[in-house]
Amino acid sequence: MSTLQRDEALLPLDLDLDGVGRVGDVTPDGAAWLASAAPYPRSTLALWEDRPGAPAVLPCGSAFDVVNVPAVFGRRMLDLLRGTGAGSGPVALHRGRMLLFAAPGTAHRLPALLDWEEWAEVPPPLCHGTGDAVTVPGLARPEHPGAARWLVAPDTRHPWLPGPDVLLWACVRAARDTTPADRRLSIFPPADQGAKVYDVSRRR
C-alpha cells in the first residue's frame, strides 16, 4: 500500500474545516448556481426537488471549472486556502478525490503554470474545463458514509471561485509543506554521519 493510499484510508469521513464543521447541505441559491451550468437548468432543479440526494452530471467551462486532486493532497490545499489564503469556492469529495470548483479558464491555465514551475512533488491534477463534465453530489447530505458529498457546499448564486494563480499557490505550498511522515520511506538506511568516506574512483 502506498503512502497516499494509506493516508486516504485514514481520511476522516467528515472533515472539520476550520471550525465550519460538517458542511453538506446546498442552499437554494447554491442549487440555482449549480443548475445554471446544465443545458436545461429547470430540469436539473426539478430532479433535485424530487430527489435532493441525487447526483448530477454537469458540464464545466461556463459556470465553473473543476480541479480534481487526491483527497489527502486536496485537504492540504483546502487548509491553506481557508487558513492563510484567499479562501475556497465550493469543494466536493468523490471516490477518494477532492473536487475544487474554480473560475472558468482555470483548467486550461493551471497545468501550464505547474509545468512552468517544475514542481514534481505536486501530484498532476485532473483539470476539467470546456468540453468536460463532472458528477456533482446531490443537495442533501448523504446517508452512506462513502458516498460523494460536499465539503464546502454552494450557498450563493454568485460564489467566489479561485483562479489558476490562487490554486497554483495552494498546490506549491501543499507540496512544500508536506511533513516527513507523509513522504515515502526509503528502503536504504540513513548514512552514518561519522563514517569515513574513501575515494575509490582512482585505479592504482
N, C-alpha and C positions, 0 to 999 in steps of 0.2 A: 504494500500500500504506500502510495506516495505521500509526501508531507501535505500536499494540497488536499488529497482525498481524506487524509486523517483529520485535517482541520475542518473540512466540510462536514464530516461525520459528527464533529463536536459542536458545530454551529447551532446556537440556540434556535428553537422553533419560532420564538417571538423575540425580536431584537429590541432591547431597551435603548432607544435612540436619544441620548442626551436629555433624559427627563420627559420625553414625549410619551413614552410608554408603548403600549401595544396599539399601534396605528393600523387601522384596517378598513374602516368604512369610508366610502366615497360619498361626498355630498352631492346634492342635485346639480349644483353648478359644476362640480368636477365631472359628473357624468355627462353633462352637456358638452364640456370641453372635449372629453374623450370621443364622444359620438360625432363631434364635428369633423373628425378625421375620416370617418366612414363615408363611403359613397352615398349611403342612404341613412343619414343621422336619425330620422324618425323611427326607422325600422330597428335600429340598434337600441334606441331608448325604449321602444315597445318590448323588445326582447328582455331588457333588464327590468322593466316594470313587472313582467310576468315571472321572470326568474332572476332575481337580484344577484344570485351567486354564480350565474353562468359566465364563463369566459367568453371573450370575443376576439376575433382576428381583425386587426385594424391596420390600414396602410400607413407607412411612415412618409416623411418628406414634406407634408403640408402643415399639420398642426404641431408635429414634433418629429425628431429623430430619436433613436434608442441606441445607447451604448451598452453592450452586453458583455459582462465580465464574470470571472469566477466569484462565487459568493464571498469567500474569505477576503480576497483582494478588494472586492467591491465594498465590503464592510469597512476596510481601512480607508478607502476613498470617501465613503459617506461620513465617517467620523471626522475626517479632515475638512470636508466641505461644510459640515454643520458646526464643527468646533472652532476652526480658525480660518475658514474660507468664506466664500460668498454665500454659502447655503446651497441646498439642492432643490431640484424640481421633484416631481413625483418619482417614486422608486418602487419597483416590484421585485419579488423573489419568485423564480420559476425554474423548476428542475435543476436546482443547485447552482443557478446562475442569477446574478443580480442585473436587473434592467434599469438603467438610469436614463430617464427621459430628458432629452436635451433639445436645444434650439435647432430648428431646421437648418441643414447645411453642415452640422457637426459630423455626421457620418462620412462626409467627403473629406473634411479638413483634418480630423483628428489623426487618422493613420499616417498622413503625410507629415504632420508635426512630430509624431512619435518617431518616425523614421529619421527625420532630421536631427532629433535629439539623440538618437542612437542609444536608447535605454533598453538594453537587452533584458534587464530584470523585470520589465513590465510585461505581464502576460498579454499577448496580442488580443485586443478587444475585438469582438464581433460588432461591427457598426452597421446599423440598419437605417437606410435613408430612402430617397426616392426610388420607387420600384420594388421596395421590400415591404413586408408585413410582419407584424409580431402578434403573438397571442397575449392578451392582457387579462388579468384576473377580473372576476366579477366585482360588483359593487359592495357586496356584503362580505364580512369576514368568514372565511371557510370553516366548516366544522372539522374537516380532516386535517390533521397537523401537517401532512406533507404536501398539501395542495398549494397551488400558486396563490400568492396573497400580496397585498400592498403593504409595504413597509412605511412609505410616506405617500398617503393617499391624495389624489387630486381633490382640491376643495374650492376651486375658483374657476371661472370661465376664462381667465387670462393668467395662468400660472407663470411665475418666473422660471425660465429654463436656462441652465448653464450652457455656455457655448464651448467651442473647441479649446480656447485658451484656458478656461477655468478647469475643464476636465483634464487637459494636459498637465496642469499644475498638480491636480489631485493624483493623477497616475504616477508622476515622477516622485512626489512626496511619499506616496504609499509604498513605492518600491524602495526609496531611500530609507524610510523609517522601519523597514522590516527588521524585527528583532532576530538575534542569532537563533533562538529556539524555532523560528519559523523557517529557517533555511535548511536545506538538505544536509544530513550528516555525511561527512567524508568517510570513506572506507579506510583511509590511511590515518594512523595516529599522528598527533601533532609532533612537530620536530622538537628534539631536545635542544633547548636554547643554550645549554652549557657544553654541547658536544663539539669536538674539534672537527673542522672541515679540511679535507685534504684535496689538493688539485690532482686528479688522476687523468687529466686530459692530455698530458705530455707523455710521450714514449721515451724510454731510455735508449 
